[in-house]
Every structure is written in structure tokens, then in C-alpha cells.
Amino acid sequence: MAYRITVDVGGTFTDVVLTDDQGNVRLGKSPTTPERAFDGIRGGLEVIANELGDEVGALLGEAELFVYSTTRATNAIIEQKTAFLTTAGFPDVLVLREGGKASAFDYETPTPTPTCRGG
């Protein structure tokens, strides 16, 4: 069975989506582990592997595609834990939220207002 696996490592949770060649979709969620990103990924994969009665290594071995995405760099900038360097002419790339859009210059689609949690 060929699998396609997509992983999103966020600031709090790591989400894993696995699809098979019949179009079945499985979801796994695990706490993000900042000190070692793969631990959180493995946790999400284990949720799926347990549902399928398989091992994480077997899922990865059958993967024909593995997509990794993360918000770690953006979170570090927002939390002021790192600097943001850009080339001349692109200082507003985060403000305009161009990254990740299907069409980076689609200014007609509104960007959701961010919510602030905590203090």
C-alpha cells in the first residue's frame, strides 16, 4: 500500500495526515516537541499506526511522498526569539502574510484577524 504523509509542526501541536492509494484519510495529533521535532511527528504517526495495526517504520517505508511544514520560524519571529532578515524590497512579507498562499499576490481575499491568547 502506498502512503502519502503530510506533517505540520506547529507551536503547540503536530498534525499528521496520511492518505492511502484508495483515498482513505487518517489523522494523528501529538504535542509538538521543540527540542526534537521528530518526537512530535513520531507521536502523530503512532496514532495512525495504532489505528492501522502497524508500526511507524512500516508507514514511513511505504510512503511515496512525505511533506513537512512548520510554523517554527514564524513563531520564533513573533515571540522575538530570533531576527527576521530579508532582502531589500520585501520588509513587509510577514505583515502581508504572503507566505503559504496559493496566490501570493491575491490581495482580494482577506486575511483572518489573528487572536491573542494569554498575556
C-alpha positions as CSV (number, residue, x, y, z in Angstrom):
1,M,0.0,0.0,0.0
2,A,1.4,3.4,-1.0
3,Y,1.0,6.2,1.5
4,R,1.2,10.0,1.2
5,I,2.1,11.7,4.5
6,T,1.8,15.4,5.4
7,V,3.1,16.8,8.6
8,D,2.5,20.3,10.1
9,V,4.7,21.1,13.1
10,G,3.0,23.9,15.0
11,G,3.9,25.8,18.1
12,T,1.6,23.6,20.3
13,F,0.6,20.5,18.3
14,T,2.0,18.5,15.4
15,D,-0.7,17.3,12.9
16,V,-0.1,14.3,10.6
17,V,-2.4,13.4,7.7
18,L,-1.9,10.1,5.9
19,T,-3.8,9.1,2.8
20,D,-3.5,5.7,1.0
21,D,-3.9,4.8,-2.7
22,Q,-7.6,4.2,-2.2
23,G,-8.2,7.7,-0.9
24,N,-8.7,6.8,2.8
25,V,-7.6,9.5,5.2
26,R,-6.2,9.1,8.7
27,L,-5.3,11.9,11.1
28,G,-2.9,11.9,14.0
29,K,-2.2,14.6,16.5
30,S,0.6,14.9,19.1
31,P,2.1,17.6,21.2
32,T,5.0,19.5,19.5
33,T,8.4,18.8,20.9
34,P,10.5,21.9,20.3
35,E,13.7,20.2,21.5
36,R,13.4,17.5,18.8
37,A,10.8,18.0,16.1
38,F,10.7,14.3,15.1
39,D,9.4,13.2,18.5
40,G,6.2,15.1,17.9
41,I,6.0,13.8,14.3
42,R,6.5,10.2,15.6
43,G,3.7,10.8,18.1
44,G,1.3,11.7,15.4
45,L,2.4,8.8,13.2
46,E,2.0,6.4,16.2
47,V,-1.7,7.4,16.5
48,I,-2.2,6.5,12.9
49,A,-0.1,3.3,13.0
50,N,-2.0,2.1,16.0
51,E,-5.3,2.6,14.2
52,L,-3.9,0.5,11.3
53,G,-2.3,-2.1,13.5
54,D,1.1,-1.2,12.0
55,E,4.4,0.3,13.1
56,V,5.7,3.8,12.4
57,G,8.7,2.4,10.4
58,A,6.4,0.5,8.2
59,L,4.3,3.5,7.4
60,L,7.3,5.6,6.5
61,G,8.7,2.7,4.5
62,E,5.5,2.6,2.4
63,A,5.4,6.4,1.9
64,E,5.8,7.6,-1.7
65,L,5.5,11.2,-0.6
66,F,6.3,13.0,2.7
67,V,5.5,16.7,3.1
68,Y,6.9,18.6,6.0
69,S,5.7,22.1,7.0
70,T,6.2,24.1,10.1
71,T,5.5,27.5,11.7
72,R,8.6,27.3,13.9
73,A,10.4,30.1,12.2
74,T,7.4,32.4,12.1
75,N,6.7,31.6,15.8
76,A,10.3,32.5,16.7
77,I,10.0,35.8,15.0
78,I,6.6,36.6,16.6
79,E,8.0,35.6,20.0
80,Q,11.1,37.8,19.4
81,K,13.4,34.9,19.9
82,T,15.2,35.5,16.6
83,A,15.8,38.2,14.0
84,F,14.0,38.5,10.7
85,L,16.3,39.2,7.7
86,T,15.0,40.0,4.3
87,T,16.3,41.4,1.0
88,A,15.6,45.0,0.1
89,G,12.1,45.5,-1.1
90,F,10.5,42.7,1.0
91,P,10.3,44.0,4.5
92,D,6.5,43.5,4.7
93,V,6.3,39.8,3.7
94,L,5.1,38.8,7.2
95,V,2.8,41.7,7.6
96,L,1.1,41.0,4.3
97,R,1.0,37.2,5.1
98,E,2.1,36.2,1.6
99,G,3.8,33.0,2.6
100,G,1.8,29.8,2.1
101,K,-1.0,31.4,-0.1
102,A,-1.9,29.7,-3.3
103,S,-1.6,33.1,-5.0
104,A,0.9,35.2,-3.1
105,F,-0.4,38.4,-4.7
106,D,-4.1,37.8,-4.2
107,Y,-5.0,40.9,-2.1
108,E,-8.7,40.5,-2.6
109,T,-9.0,37.5,-0.2
110,P,-9.0,39.0,3.3
111,T,-6.6,37.6,5.9
112,P,-8.3,36.5,9.1
113,T,-7.7,38.7,12.1
114,P,-5.3,37.0,14.5
115,T,-6.5,36.3,18.0
116,C,-4.3,36.9,21.0
117,R,-4.4,34.3,23.8
118,G,-2.7,34.7,27.1
119,G,-1.0,37.9,28.4
